[in-house]
Amino acid sequence: MTLDIKICGLTTVESVERAVSLGATHVGFIFFAKSPRHIEPADAGRIADHVRGRAKIVSVSVNATNDDLDEIIDGLSPDILQLHGSESAERVLTVKAVTGLEIWKALSIGDADDLKRIDAYEGIANRFLFDAKPPRHSELPGGNGVSFDWSLLDGLDERIDYLLSGGLNKDNVGEALAAIRPAGIDVSSGVESAPGVKDLQMMEEFFAAVRRARQPA
Ligand SMILES: O=C(O)c1ccccc1NCC(=O)[C@H](O)[C@H](O)COP(=O)(O)O
């Protein structure tokens, strides 16, 4: 079984190049002003050009307006729009229809009840990204480096296509992949030396941990 690996919150050519050479299938750019990983769409586009065609380019936005999305699409030319706010199923459907792009809907998971929110987006979002709920005082809906109880996803309908996200790092990704079988994984803080600063050594160690976890016993 293949495993998609998305490295999110990239802001430099060097980190994007390294992520893809290490095996990232997806690279994510954050368009959210309060994030330490925020980048202007045109700058993200210039960086993404270095790996375009070798990895899928993912735009991450939070309750973006149509104008915001137009600017992101003009600047970045993403393959995928990850909607990481409180976008309704109707909004997701509209964005998908208007842009013609693949849409990932991020949902924050804290308990079993949160999984009930999947139903509304099924058949609308192309994929889900399950992330942890932000800590109480965080201004960021994602990229907080906190995990949730992965076992909540054990037993989920196998047809639900999702990436596991939230607080993954070299020390816990093996445990996560032993517990559940996501179509992909997503990491940001776990490969950073400081908020928004990707660390090439930490990226290498993360990919090495994923490889170890996927080796046959
Ligand atoms: O990363 C951010 O700063 C961010 C800000 C606003 C919305 C979403 C954001 N990140 C989305 C992602 O896909 C992250 O990779 C995901 O939340 C996991 O982050 P982490 O727990 O730091 O690995």
The ligand as a Gaussian input file, in Angstrom:
#p B3LYP/6-31G(d) Opt

LIG

0 1
 O        0.700000      25.228000       9.954000
 C        0.079000      26.284000      10.146000
 O        0.640000      27.289000      10.620000
 C       -1.374000      26.356000       9.824000
 C       -2.038000      27.545000      10.052000
 C       -3.389000      27.648000       9.765000
 C       -4.071000      26.560000       9.268000
 C       -3.431000      25.366000       9.027000
 C       -2.079000      25.238000       9.306000
 N       -1.425000      24.028000       9.093000
 C       -2.076000      22.968000       8.412000
 C       -1.366000      21.690000       8.249000
 O       -1.679000      20.954000       7.321000
 C       -0.367000      21.209000       9.283000
 O        0.600000      20.463000       8.639000
 C       -1.125000      20.341000      10.270000
 O       -1.989000      21.142000      11.030000
 C       -0.171000      19.585000      11.213000
 O        0.676000      20.462000      11.867000
 P        1.667000      19.915000      12.998000
 O        0.838000      19.431000      14.123000
 O        2.484000      21.106000      13.340000
 O        2.489000      18.824000      12.367000

